[in-house]
Amino acid sequence: MPNSMTGYGRGEFSADDRRVTVEIKSVNNRYCDIQVRLPRSLNALESRIRDAVALRLARGKVDVSISYADNRPDAYQVTTDLGLAKAYAKALIEIADAVGAPESPSAAAISRYADVLRVETAQVDPEEFWQLLEQALNQALDGMVLMRTGEGERLQADMLSRLDLLEQERAAIAERAPEVPGIYRERLSARLSEILDERSAALVDEQRLALEVAMFADKAAIDEELVRLASHLDSFRSILGSEGPIGKKLDFLIQEINREINTIGSKANDLQLTDRVVYFKSELEKIREQVQNLE
């Protein structure tokens, strides 16, 4: 079953007054491009997070966002820079004296100045923390994979219905193609009759006319293209029903299908064939757009 590259997943895990939240978003990309945003104290786990995501997702631009809340009593420590606080207080008193303001600065006011108070978080043990993070990460990945699978099923159903149309158009082209040389002969004969008088038209060499039609038929022959086109469509259907990443394979097949139908269009000296080729290419382009979403 094909998977879409578009998805979202969220996971959360709590233990011992600590909570980890993981959000993962993915969109289309030719490769597997994983970006991780996490608190600086957890940077040591970034490569492990990337590896865990890469095991579940083969393609797509993936954004992983991790937040961490620690509510343990000893999780944070507030330190003061008393020297800096005294310097602020002295400067404020000098300002007050200079402008005639009798009020002295309060401790609360001084504490709001930069770097007077510093909040430090407790060191995080990467191995211990991974036990928490892994739970939330797997929840988020499970949710994302489920969404990508569901979207992949919808894309598959849409492409299969359009593939049916392409096969019908190919069959109609194959049915019409043998009639084209005969139509060309009639058109050529009618044109000669318009140009020549009745007596001269009767002298037209039938053998020469047949040769001209044969040369036209040879140039307009699309038998080989139709055979290859049928083979490519069969392969497309088969791959679309297979497991694993298939987006790149289908993208390559669409290029091959497009090459064959373009050749058929260039050889088609017939309005009905041209109309069918145009419709075929229109539906093929819609399939190509859907394939860009597949993993």
KOLLUMVO-467750 format. One record per residue: residue number from 0; residue in three letters; chain; x, y, z of N, C-alpha, C in turn. Coordinates in steps of 0.1 Angstrom, whole numbers, padded with zeros to 4 digits. Layout:
<rs>
   i  aa ch   n_x   n_y   n_z  ca_x  ca_y  ca_z   c_x   c_y   c_z
 NUM ala  A     X     Y     Z     X     Y     Z     X     Y     Z
...
</rs>
This chain:
<rs>
   i  aa ch   n_x   n_y   n_z  ca_x  ca_y  ca_z   c_x   c_y   c_z
   0 met  A  0008 -0012  0000  0000  0000  0000  0009  0012  0000
   1 pro  A  0007  0022 -0009  0016  0034 -0010  0012  0043  0001
   2 asn  A  0022  0051  0005  0021  0061  0016  0023  0075  0010
   3 ser  A  0015  0084  0015  0017  0098  0011  0029  0103  0019
   4 met  A  0035  0114  0014  0046  0121  0022  0041  0132  0031
   5 thr  A  0028  0134  0030  0022  0145  0039  0016  0139  0051
   6 gly  A  0019  0144  0063  0014  0138  0075  0017  0147  0087
   7 tyr  A  0011  0143  0098  0013  0150  0111  0011  0140  0122
   8 gly  A  0019  0141  0132  0018  0132  0144  0022  0139  0157
   9 arg  A  0016  0136  0168  0019  0142  0181  0019  0131  0191
  10 gly  A  0030  0132  0200  0031  0123  0211  0035  0130  0223
  11 glu  A  0030  0125  0235  0033  0131  0248  0035  0120  0258
  12 phe  A  0045  0121  0266  0047  0111  0276  0052  0118  0289
  13 ser  A  0046  0114  0301  0050  0120  0313  0054  0109  0323
  14 ala  A  0064  0113  0332  0068  0104  0342  0077  0112  0352
  15 asp  A  0075  0109  0365  0083  0116  0375  0083  0131  0374
  16 asp  A  0071  0137  0372  0070  0151  0371  0077  0157  0359
  17 arg  A  0080  0149  0349  0086  0154  0337  0077  0150  0325
  18 arg  A  0076  0160  0316  0067  0157  0304  0075  0161  0291
  19 val  A  0074  0152  0282  0080  0154  0269  0069  0154  0258
  20 thr  A  0069  0164  0249  0060  0165  0238  0067  0165  0225
  21 val  A  0063  0157  0216  0069  0156  0203  0058  0158  0192
  22 glu  A  0061  0168  0183  0053  0170  0171  0061  0168  0159
  23 ile  A  0055  0161  0149  0062  0158  0136  0053  0162  0125
  24 lys  A  0059  0169  0116  0051  0173  0103  0060  0169  0091
  25 ser  A  0054  0165  0081  0061  0161  0069  0054  0166  0056
  26 val  A  0062  0170  0046  0056  0174  0033  0065  0167  0022
  27 asn  A  0061  0170  0010  0068  0164 -0001  0083  0168 -0002
  28 asn  A  0091  0158 -0006  0105  0161 -0009  0111  0149 -0016
  29 arg  A  0121  0152 -0025  0127  0141 -0033  0135  0131 -0024
  30 tyr  A  0140  0136 -0012  0148  0128 -0004  0142  0128  0010
  31 cys  A  0149  0122  0020  0145  0122  0034  0153  0133  0041
  32 asp  A  0146  0144  0043  0153  0156  0049  0147  0158  0063
  33 ile  A  0154  0155  0073  0149  0156  0087  0155  0168  0094
  34 gln  A  0146  0176  0099  0151  0188  0107  0145  0186  0121
  35 val  A  0154  0187  0131  0151  0185  0145  0152  0198  0153
  36 arg  A  0142  0202  0160  0143  0213  0169  0140  0208  0184
  37 leu  A  0150  0211  0193  0148  0206  0206  0156  0215  0216
  38 pro  A  0153  0214  0229  0161  0222  0238  0176  0219  0238
  39 arg  A  0184  0230  0240  0198  0228  0239  0203  0217  0248
  40 ser  A  0197  0215  0260  0202  0205  0269  0200  0191  0264
  41 leu  A  0193  0190  0253  0190  0176  0247  0197  0174  0234
  42 asn  A  0206  0183  0230  0213  0182  0217  0220  0169  0215
  43 ala  A  0225  0163  0226  0232  0150  0225  0223  0139  0219
  44 leu  A  0210  0141  0219  0201  0131  0214  0196  0133  0200
  45 glu  A  0201  0144  0193  0196  0147  0180  0199  0136  0170
  46 ser  A  0211  0130  0169  0213  0120  0160  0205  0108  0162
  47 arg  A  0202  0104  0175  0194  0093  0178  0180  0095  0173
  48 ile  A  0175  0107  0174  0161  0111  0170  0161  0110  0155
  49 arg  A  0171  0115  0148  0171  0114  0133  0171  0099  0129
  50 asp  A  0178  0091  0135  0179  0077  0131  0165  0070  0133
  51 ala  A  0159  0073  0145  0145  0067  0147  0135  0071  0137
  52 val  A  0136  0084  0133  0126  0089  0123  0129  0082  0109
  53 ala  A  0142  0082  0105  0146  0076  0092  0142  0061  0091
  54 leu  A  0141  0054  0102  0137  0040  0102  0122  0039  0098
  55 arg  A  0114  0049  0100  0100  0048  0098  0096  0055  0085
  56 leu  A  0103  0065  0081  0100  0073  0069  0111  0073  0059
  57 ala  A  0107  0070  0046  0117  0069  0036  0120  0082  0028
  58 arg  A  0109  0090  0027  0111  0102  0019  0102  0113  0026
  59 gly  A  0105  0125  0022  0098  0137  0027  0106  0146  0035
  60 lys  A  0102  0159  0036  0108  0169  0044  0101  0168  0058
  61 val  A  0108  0164  0068  0103  0161  0081  0108  0171  0091
  62 asp  A  0098  0178  0098  0102  0187  0109  0098  0180  0122
  63 val  A  0107  0178  0131  0105  0173  0144  0107  0183  0155
  64 ser  A  0097  0186  0163  0098  0196  0173  0096  0190  0187
  65 ile  A  0105  0192  0196  0105  0186  0209  0105  0196  0220
  66 ser  A  0095  0195  0229  0095  0204  0241  0095  0195  0253
  67 tyr  A  0101  0201  0264  0103  0194  0276  0100  0202  0288
  68 ala  A  0092  0197  0297  0089  0204  0310  0093  0196  0322
  69 asp  A  0100  0201  0331  0105  0194  0343  0099  0201  0355
  70 asn  A  0090  0195  0362  0084  0201  0374  0089  0196  0387
  71 arg  A  0101  0189  0387  0107  0184  0399  0112  0196  0407
  72 pro  A  0112  0195  0420  0116  0207  0429  0130  0211  0426
  73 asp  A  0139  0202  0423  0153  0205  0421  0157  0207  0406
  74 ala  A  0146  0209  0398  0149  0210  0383  0155  0223  0379
  75 tyr  A  0153  0233  0387  0158  0246  0384  0165  0253  0396
  76 gln  A  0175  0261  0393  0182  0268  0404  0184  0282  0399
  77 val  A  0181  0291  0408  0182  0306  0405  0194  0311  0412
  78 thr  A  0203  0317  0405  0215  0323  0410  0215  0338  0408
  79 thr  A  0221  0345  0417  0222  0360  0416  0236  0365  0414
  80 asp  A  0237  0376  0407  0249  0382  0405  0249  0395  0413
  81 leu  A  0253  0394  0426  0252  0405  0435  0261  0417  0431
  82 gly  A  0272  0414  0426  0281  0425  0421  0274  0433  0411
  83 leu  A  0267  0427  0401  0260  0434  0391  0248  0441  0397
  84 ala  A  0241  0435  0407  0230  0441  0413  0234  0454  0420
  85 lys  A  0245  0454  0427  0250  0466  0434  0254  0477  0424
  86 ala  A  0260  0473  0413  0263  0483  0403  0251  0490  0397
  87 tyr  A  0240  0482  0395  0227  0487  0390  0222  0497  0401
  88 ala  A  0222  0493  0414  0217  0501  0425  0224  0514  0426
  89 lys  A  0237  0513  0425  0245  0526  0426  0242  0535  0414
  90 ala  A  0241  0530  0402  0238  0538  0391  0224  0544  0392
  91 leu  A  0214  0537  0397  0201  0542  0399  0200  0553  0409
  92 ile  A  0208  0551  0420  0209  0562  0431  0215  0574  0425
  93 glu  A  0225  0573  0417  0232  0585  0411  0222  0592  0402
  94 ile  A  0214  0584  0395  0204  0591  0386  0194  0598  0394
  95 ala  A  0189  0591  0405  0179  0598  0413  0184  0611  0420
  96 asp  A  0196  0611  0424  0202  0623  0430  0203  0634  0420
  97 ala  A  0207  0630  0408  0209  0640  0397  0197  0647  0393
  98 val  A  0186  0639  0393  0173  0645  0389  0164  0649  0400
  99 gly  A  0169  0648  0412  0161  0652  0424  0150  0642  0428
 100 ala  A  0152  0630  0425  0142  0620  0428  0147  0613  0441
 101 pro  A  0139  0614  0452  0144  0609  0465  0143  0593  0466
 102 glu  A  0135  0587  0458  0132  0573  0460  0145  0564  0456
 103 ser  A  0147  0554  0465  0158  0545  0462  0152  0533  0454
 104 pro  A  0160  0526  0446  0155  0515  0438  0153  0503  0447
 105 ser  A  0141  0496  0445  0138  0484  0452  0146  0472  0447
 106 ala  A  0146  0462  0456  0153  0449  0451  0145  0443  0440
 107 ala  A  0132  0444  0440  0124  0438  0429  0127  0445  0416
 108 ala  A  0129  0458  0417  0131  0465  0404  0145  0462  0399
 109 ile  A  0155  0461  0408  0168  0457  0403  0169  0443  0398
 110 ser  A  0161  0434  0403  0161  0420  0399  0157  0418  0384
 111 arg  A  0149  0428  0379  0144  0427  0366  0154  0431  0355
 112 tyr  A  0165  0437  0359  0176  0440  0350  0183  0428  0345
 113 ala  A  0189  0429  0333  0195  0418  0326  0206  0412  0335
 114 asp  A  0206  0399  0336  0217  0391  0342  0218  0392  0357
 115 val  A  0209  0399  0363  0209  0399  0378  0205  0386  0383
 116 leu  A  0195  0380  0378  0190  0367  0381  0192  0358  0370
 117 arg  A  0197  0346  0372  0199  0336  0362  0192  0323  0366
 118 val  A  0185  0317  0357  0178  0305  0360  0186  0294  0353
 119 glu  A  0190  0284  0360  0198  0273  0355  0190  0260  0356
 120 thr  A  0189  0252  0346  0182  0239  0347  0192  0228  0351
 121 ala  A  0187  0218  0357  0195  0207  0361  0200  0199  0349
 122 gln  A  0211  0194  0350  0217  0186  0339  0208  0174  0336
 123 val  A  0207  0171  0323  0199  0160  0318  0208  0148  0314
 124 asp  A  0205  0137  0320  0212  0125  0316  0206  0120  0303
 125 pro  A  0213  0120  0291  0208  0116  0278  0202  0102  0278
 126 glu  A  0209  0093  0284  0204  0079  0284  0191  0077  0292
 127 glu  A  0191  0084  0303  0179  0083  0311  0167  0090  0304
 128 phe  A  0170  0102  0299  0159  0110  0292  0154  0103  0280
 129 trp  A  0163  0095  0273  0158  0089  0261  0147  0079  0263
 130 gln  A  0146  0073  0275  0135  0064  0278  0122  0072  0278
 131 leu  A  0122  0084  0282  0110  0092  0281  0107  0097  0267
 132 leu  A  0117  0102  0261  0116  0108  0247  0112  0097  0237
 133 glu  A  0117  0085  0238  0114  0075  0229  0099  0071  0229
 134 gln  A  0093  0072  0240  0078  0069  0241  0070  0079  0233
 135 ala  A  0073  0092  0236  0066  0103  0229  0069  0103  0214
 136 leu  A  0082  0100  0211  0085  0100  0197  0078  0089  0189
 137 asn  A  0077  0077  0195  0070  0066  0188  0056  0069  0186
 138 gln  A  0050  0075  0196  0035  0079  0195  0033  0089  0183
 139 ala  A  0042  0099  0182  0041  0108  0171  0043  0102  0158
 140 leu  A  0053  0093  0157  0056  0086  0145  0044  0077  0141
 141 asp  A  0038  0070  0151  0027  0061  0148  0015  0069  0142
 142 gly  A  0013  0081  0148  0002  0090  0143  0005  0095  0129
 143 met  A  0017  0098  0126  0021  0103  0113  0020  0092  0103
 144 val  A  0025  0080  0106  0025  0069  0096  0010  0066  0093
 145 leu  A  0001  0066  0103 -0013  0063  0101 -0019  0073  0091
 146 met  A -0016  0086  0093 -0021  0097  0085 -0016  0095  0070
 147 arg  A -0003  0092  0069  0003  0091  0056 -0002  0079  0049
 148 thr  A -0005  0068  0056 -0011  0056  0050 -0025  0059  0045
 149 gly  A -0033  0066  0053 -0047  0069  0049 -0047  0078  0037
 150 glu  A -0038  0088  0037 -0037  0097  0025 -0032  0089  0013
 151 gly  A -0023  0080  0015 -0018  0071  0004 -0029  0063 -0002
 152 glu  A -0038  0058  0006 -0049  0050  0001 -0058  0058 -0008
 153 arg  A -0061  0071 -0004 -0069  0080 -0012 -0062  0083 -0025
 154 leu  A -0049  0085 -0025 -0042  0088 -0037 -0042  0076 -0046
 155 gln  A -0040  0064 -0040 -0040  0052 -0048 -0054  0050 -0056
 156 ala  A -0065  0052 -0048 -0078  0050 -0054 -0080  0060 -0066
 157 asp  A -0076  0073 -0064 -0077  0083 -0074 -0069  0079 -0087
 158 met  A -0057  0075 -0085 -0048  0071 -0096 -0053  0059 -0103
 159 leu  A -0058  0049 -0096 -0063  0037 -0102 -0075  0040 -0112
 160 ser  A -0084  0049 -0107 -0095  0053 -0115 -0090  0061 -0128
 161 arg  A -0080  0069 -0127 -0075  0076 -0138 -0067  0066 -0147
 162 leu  A -0061  0056 -0141 -0053  0046 -0149 -0063  0039 -0158
 163 asp  A -0075  0036 -0153 -0085  0029 -0161 -0089  0038 -0173
 164 leu  A -0089  0051 -0171 -0092  0060 -0183 -0081  0059 -0193
 165 leu  A -0069  0059 -0188 -0057  0059 -0197 -0057  0046 -0205
 166 glu  A -0061  0035 -0199 -0061  0022 -0206 -0073  0022 -0216
 167 gln  A -0084  0028 -0213 -0095  0029 -0223 -0091  0038 -0235
 168 glu  A -0084  0049 -0232 -0079  0058 -0243 -0069  0051 -0252
 169 arg  A -0060  0043 -0245 -0050  0036 -0253 -0057  0025 -0262
 170 ala  A -0067  0018 -0257 -0075  0009 -0265 -0082  0016 -0277
 171 ala  A -0088  0028 -0274 -0095  0035 -0285 -0085  0040 -0295
 172 ile  A -0073  0044 -0291 -0063  0048 -0301 -0059  0036 -0310
 173 ala  A -0057  0025 -0303 -0053  0012 -0310 -0064  0008 -0320
 174 glu  A -0076  0010 -0317 -0087  0007 -0326 -0088  0016 -0338
 175 arg  A -0086  0029 -0335 -0087  0039 -0346 -0075  0039 -0355
 176 ala  A -0063  0036 -0350 -0051  0037 -0358 -0051  0030 -0372
 177 pro  A -0056  0017 -0372 -0056  0010 -0385 -0065  0017 -0396
 178 glu  A -0075  0025 -0391 -0084  0031 -0401 -0078  0044 -0407
 179 val  A -0067  0049 -0401 -0062  0062 -0406 -0056  0061 -0420
 180 pro  A -0049  0051 -0424 -0044  0051 -0438 -0055  0051 -0448
 181 gly  A -0066  0044 -0446 -0077  0044 -0455 -0084  0057 -0456
 182 ile  A -0085  0064 -0444 -0090  0077 -0444 -0081  0087 -0452
 183 tyr  A -0068  0085 -0450 -0058  0093 -0458 -0060  0091 -0473
 184 arg  A -0062  0079 -0477 -0064  0076 -0491 -0076  0083 -0497
 185 glu  A -0087  0082 -0489 -0099  0089 -0494 -0097  0104 -0495
 186 arg  A -0090  0109 -0485 -0088  0124 -0485 -0079  0128 -0496
 187 leu  A -0069  0120 -0499 -0059  0122 -0510 -0066  0122 -0524
 188 ser  A -0075  0111 -0525 -0082  0110 -0538 -0092  0121 -0540
 189 ala  A -0098  0126 -0529 -0108  0137 -0530 -0100  0150 -0534
 190 arg  A -0088  0151 -0528 -0080  0163 -0531 -0076  0163 -0546
 191 leu  A -0072  0152 -0551 -0068  0151 -0565 -0080  0154 -0574
 192 ser  A -0091  0149 -0570 -0103  0152 -0578 -0106  0166 -0579
 193 glu  A -0104  0173 -0568 -0106  0188 -0568 -0097  0195 -0577
 194 ile  A -0084  0190 -0577 -0074  0197 -0585 -0075  0194 -0600
 195 leu  A -0077  0181 -0603 -0077  0177 -0617 -0091  0176 -0622
 196 asp  A -0092  0177 -0636 -0105  0176 -0642 -0109  0161 -0642
 197 glu  A -0121  0158 -0646 -0126  0144 -0646 -0117  0135 -0654
 198 arg  A -0113  0140 -0666 -0105  0131 -0675 -0091  0129 -0669
 199 ser  A -0085  0139 -0663 -0071  0137 -0658 -0072  0129 -0645
 200 ala  A -0082  0130 -0637 -0084  0122 -0625 -0084  0108 -0628
 201 ala  A -0091  0104 -0639 -0092  0090 -0643 -0078  0084 -0647
 202 leu  A -0069  0093 -0650 -0055  0088 -0654 -0046  0087 -0642
 203 val  A -0051  0090 -0630 -0042  0089 -0619 -0038  0074 -0617
 204 asp  A -0025  0072 -0615 -0019  0059 -0614 -0023  0054 -0600
 205 glu  A -0031  0043 -0600 -0036  0037 -0587 -0024  0031 -0580
 206 gln  A -0014  0026 -0587 -0003  0020 -0581  0005  0031 -0573
 207 arg  A  0007  0042 -0580  0014  0053 -0574  0006  0058 -0562
 208 leu  A -0007  0059 -0563 -0015  0063 -0551 -0014  0053 -0540
 209 ala  A -0014  0040 -0543 -0012  0030 -0532  0002  0031 -0526
 210 leu  A  0012  0034 -0534  0025  0036 -0528  0026  0048 -0519
 211 glu  A  0019  0059 -0523  0019  0071 -0514  0012  0068 -0501
 212 val  A  0001  0060 -0502 -0006  0057 -0489  0002  0047 -0481
 213 ala  A  0009  0038 -0487  0018  0029 -0480  0029  0037 -0472
 214 met  A  0035  0046 -0479  0045  0055 -0473  0039  0062 -0461
 215 phe  A  0027  0067 -0463  0021  0075 -0452  0018  0065 -0440
 216 ala  A  0013  0053 -0443  0010  0043 -0432  0023  0040 -0425
 217 asp  A  0034  0039 -0432  0047  0035 -0425  0051  0046 -0416
 218 lys  A  0050  0058 -0420  0054  0070 -0412  0045  0071 -0400
 219 ala  A  0032  0068 -0402  0022  0070 -0391  0020  0058 -0382
 220 ala  A  0027  0047 -0385  0026  0035 -0377  0029  0037 -0362
 221 ile  A  0020  0033 -0353  0023  0035 -0339  0021  0022 -0331
 222 asp  A  0022  0010 -0339  0021 -0003 -0332  0031 -0005 -0321
 223 glu  A  0043 -0002 -0323  0053 -0004 -0313  0051  0005 -0301
 224 glu  A  0047  0018 -0304  0045  0027 -0293  0033  0022 -0284
 225 leu  A  0022  0017 -0291  0011  0012 -0284  0014 -0001 -0275
 226 val  A  0023 -0009 -0280  0027 -0021 -0272  0035 -0016 -0260
 227 arg  A  0044 -0007 -0262  0052 -0002 -0250  0043  0005 -0240
 228 leu  A  0034  0013 -0246  0025  0020 -0237  0016  0011 -0228
 229 ala  A  0011  0000 -0234  0004 -0010 -0227  0012 -0016 -0216
 230 ser  A  0025 -0019 -0219  0034 -0025 -0209  0037 -0015 -0198
 231 his  A  0039 -0003 -0201  0041  0007 -0190  0029  0009 -0181
 232 leu  A  0017  0009 -0187  0005  0010 -0179  0003 -0002 -0170
 233 asp  A  0006 -0014 -0175  0005 -0026 -0167  0015 -0025 -0155
 234 ser  A  0027 -0020 -0158  0038 -0019 -0148  0033 -0009 -0137
 235 phe  A  0027  0002 -0142  0023  0012 -0133  0013  0007 -0123
 236 arg  A  0003 -0001 -0128 -0007 -0007 -0120 -0001 -0016 -0110
 237 ser  A  0008 -0024 -0114  0015 -0034 -0106  0022 -0027 -0094
 238 ile  A  0030 -0017 -0098  0038 -0010 -0087  0029 -0003 -0078
 239 leu  A  0018  0003 -0083  0009  0010 -0074  0003  0001 -0063
 240 gly  A  0002 -0012 -0066 -0004 -0021 -0056  0007 -0028 -0047
 241 ser  A  0019 -0024 -0049  0030 -0030 -0041  0033 -0023 -0028
 242 glu  A  0041 -0029 -0020  0044 -0023 -0007  0057 -0015 -0008
 243 gly  A  0059 -0007  0002  0072  0001  0003  0071  0014 -0005
 244 pro  A  0082  0021 -0005  0083  0034 -0012  0082  0031 -0027
 245 ile  A  0073  0038 -0034  0071  0036 -0048  0071  0049 -0056
 246 gly  A  0072  0060 -0050  0071  0073 -0057  0081  0075 -0068
 247 lys  A  0093  0072 -0065  0104  0074 -0076  0102  0064 -0088
 248 lys  A  0097  0052 -0085  0095  0042 -0096  0084  0047 -0105
 249 leu  A  0073  0052 -0098  0061  0057 -0106  0065  0069 -0114
 250 asp  A  0073  0078 -0108  0077  0090 -0115  0085  0087 -0127
 251 phe  A  0094  0077 -0127  0101  0073 -0138  0092  0067 -0149
 252 leu  A  0082  0059 -0145  0073  0053 -0154  0064  0064 -0161
 253 ile  A  0061  0074 -0154  0053  0085 -0160  0061  0091 -0171
 254 gln  A  0074  0093 -0169  0082  0099 -0180  0082  0090 -0192
 255 glu  A  0083  0077 -0190  0083  0067 -0201  0069  0068 -0209
 256 ile  A  0058  0068 -0201  0045  0068 -0207  0043  0081 -0215
 257 asn  A  0048  0092 -0209  0047  0105 -0216  0055  0105 -0229
 258 arg  A  0066  0099 -0229  0074  0098 -0241  0067  0090 -0252
 259 glu  A  0061  0079 -0249  0053  0071 -0259  0041  0079 -0264
 260 ile  A  0033  0085 -0255  0021  0092 -0260  0025  0104 -0268
 261 asn  A  0037  0111 -0265  0041  0122 -0273  0045  0117 -0287
 262 thr  A  0051  0106 -0288  0055  0100 -0301  0042  0097 -0309
 263 ile  A  0032  0091 -0302  0020  0088 -0309  0013  0101 -0314
 264 gly  A  0013  0111 -0306  0007  0124 -0310  0014  0130 -0322
 265 ser  A  0028  0129 -0322  0035  0135 -0333  0032  0127 -0347
 266 lys  A  0029  0115 -0346  0026  0107 -0358  0011  0107 -0362
 267 ala  A  0003  0112 -0353 -0012  0111 -0355 -0016  0122 -0365
 268 asn  A -0019  0118 -0377 -0024  0127 -0387 -0039  0125 -0389
 269 asp  A -0045  0126 -0377 -0060  0123 -0376 -0065  0131 -0364
 270 leu  A -0076  0138 -0366 -0082  0146 -0356 -0086  0138 -0344
 271 gln  A -0093  0127 -0346 -0098  0119 -0335 -0086  0114 -0326
 272 leu  A -0075  0109 -0333 -0064  0105 -0326 -0057  0116 -0318
 273 thr  A -0057  0128 -0324 -0051  0139 -0317 -0059  0143 -0305
 274 asp  A -0072  0143 -0306 -0081  0146 -0294 -0079  0136 -0283
 275 arg  A -0077  0123 -0286 -0075  0113 -0276 -0062  0114 -0270
 276 val  A -0052  0118 -0277 -0038  0120 -0272 -0038  0132 -0262
 277 val  A -0045  0143 -0265 -0046  0154 -0257 -0053  0150 -0244
 278 tyr  A -0064  0143 -0244 -0071  0139 -0232 -0062  0129 -0224
 279 phe  A -0055  0120 -0231 -0046  0111 -0224 -0036  0119 -0216
 280 lys  A -0030  0129 -0222 -0019  0136 -0216 -0025  0144 -0204
 281 ser  A -0037  0149 -0205 -0043  0157 -0195 -0045  0148 -0182
 282 glu  A -0050  0136 -0184 -0052  0127 -0173 -0038  0122 -0167
 283 leu  A -0029  0120 -0176 -0015  0116 -0171 -0009  0127 -0163
 284 glu  A -0011  0139 -0166 -0006  0150 -0158 -0012  0150 -0144
 285 lys  A -0025  0147 -0143 -0031  0146 -0130 -0025  0135 -0122
 286 ile  A -0022  0124 -0128 -0016  0113 -0121 -0002  0117 -0116
 287 arg  A  0005  0124 -0125  0019  0128 -0122  0019  0137 -0109
 288 glu  A  0009  0146 -0108  0008  0155 -0097  0005  0147 -0084
 289 gln  A -0003  0136 -0085 -0005  0128 -0073  0007  0120 -0069
 290 val  A  0015  0115 -0079  0027  0107 -0077  0037  0115 -0069
 291 gln  A  0037  0129 -0071  0047  0137 -0064  0044  0137 -0049
 292 asn  A  0032  0132 -0045  0029  0132 -0030  0032  0118 -0024
 293 leu  A  0036  0108 -0032  0038  0095 -0027  0053  0093 -0022
 294 glu  A  0054  0086 -0011  0067  0082 -0006  0075  0074 -0015
</rs>
